[in-house]
Structures are given as C-alpha cells and as structure tokens.
Amino acid sequence: MYFEGKLRLLHKLRGLESLYDVYRQDGRNAIDGIYSSHVSTTKMYHTFSTKAKVLEWFHGGNPLSCFCIDNDYHVIHVSVRMGDCLEMKKDDNEDFAYMSFTYNIHDLYDCETGVHYCKFRYQGTATAKKSDLNFTDYALMLPFDRKGEFLEQYTLIYSDWEVLIGDENNVKGETPLSEELYTDLLNGRVY
C-alpha cells in the first residue's frame, strides 16, 4: 500500500511533465498560448473572445479551460465573451455566455500511460445570468494527438487534480495507476 501511493504520485508527476514537454515542443505553443491575448482571464477559468476562437482551438487540438455546472461531469463548458452572443440573449438580465461540450467515455476511448482520453463533441452555446449558475468544478481539457493525427479526443484535469477516468458511473476521480507500466514492480520482480 505504501508503494502504491508513491507510484501514483510519481505517475501523476511524470505524466504531467511529459504532457508539458510534448506541448512545449509542438509548434502550436499550446501551453503558453492558453495565456495569450486571445483569452482574458478570470479567477478559475478563461473567457475566450469569440465562439469561432473556441471552435478553432477545439478542432485544432489545443487545450481549453472549462468548468462544470451543478456537478454534471458529462457536460463541460467553456466561457465566451457575451458580446459575441448578444443575438442569443432571451432576457436583459443574462450576462454570461458559454459553449458546451459532451463526451462518451466509450467513443474513441484511448489510454496512454494511464491517462484516459475520449472523443468530445460540441453541443451548443447558451446564455444565462451568471449568478444563477452553480459552478462546481474547473478543469483543463488536454488533447490527445498521436503522431499528428487528432480525432478530437481529450482528457480532463480538474482543479482538485482529479482526472477524467473511463468508468461509466464515475467519470471523475483520482489518477488511475497504469498497471502495465509497473507490472514488474507489482509482481515483486524488482531488480
């Protein structure tokens, strides 16, 4: 049990380091780009300037800052500037716009060194009064790009360091241990 906790921590740290290295080497500057002038920051999520920019980043395989509403982890939302969504307002009190994305953990599911990925789909855009929304979690959508082939597969890393996991009943949880990486150690064959 002691070693399992240590292996989980090691696995998380190495996984995040390897993701950072891949994005840093990528010409898109995805990690640095999330703080670029295309995005204005708020406390726990970013607000993109236009819906078109969000869709460009989504289809292009760039990371997106997102959030959950009412503990619904099956729908992820990305904030977009209200000025780009004025035609959608139903009420003068609405002051917040967001784009929603859904996923099915069985659709193009892939597991790479313990990180679970699946296909995400754009669901639509909505407006609301921000004070009426119950923000429950914040996350970063990270893309899975296998040798230049991007199929709109993403994973989620939440602000509490939990991640997207491939379990139908519980899609958010602790980073699972990738047993294939530690088979020798778990079987007691340490050299």
Buried (B, 14 or more C-beta within 10 A) or exposed (E): EEEEEEBBEBBBEEBBEEBEEEBEEBEBEBBEBBEEEBBEEEEEBBBBBBBEBBBEBBEEBBBBBBBBBEEEBEBBBBBBBBEBBEEBBEEEEBEBBBBBBBBBBEBBBBBBEBBBBBBBEBBEBBBBEBEEBEBEBBBBBBBBBEEEEBBBBBBBBBEEEBBBBBEEEEBBBEBBBBEEBBEEBBEEEEE
